Amino acid sequence: MKEKKSRPVEKEESKVFYDPVSDTYYELYNYPLV
């Protein structure tokens, strides 16, 4: 699976949560609580 690279990833932006089910990336402060 290829990563979605819309812009260069900075250190602060490197922390994201990926949901393979919905195929969506969430930022850590906004990721869904399961």
N, C-alpha and C positions, 0 to 999 in steps of 0.2 A: 504493500500500500504506500502510495506516494504522499509525502507531506505537503500540506498546503502552505506554499511560501508566497505570501502576498507582499511581504516586506522583510528586510533583514531582521533577524531575531536578536533583540538586545538582552542583556543579562536579566533585567527586570521582567521581560516579556517571555523568558524561557520557561517560567513556571506556569504550566497550564495543565488542565485535566482533560484528557481525551476520552470521549464516550463513543466506543465502537458501535454501540447499538444504534444510536441516533446519528452517528457519524458527525459529531459536533465537538468543537474545542471550547472548553470553558476556562476562564481565568480563575485562579485559585480563590479569589474573594467572591466569585460568582458561580462557583460550580454547584450543581444540584446535590442536596443532601439526601442520600438514599438510606 
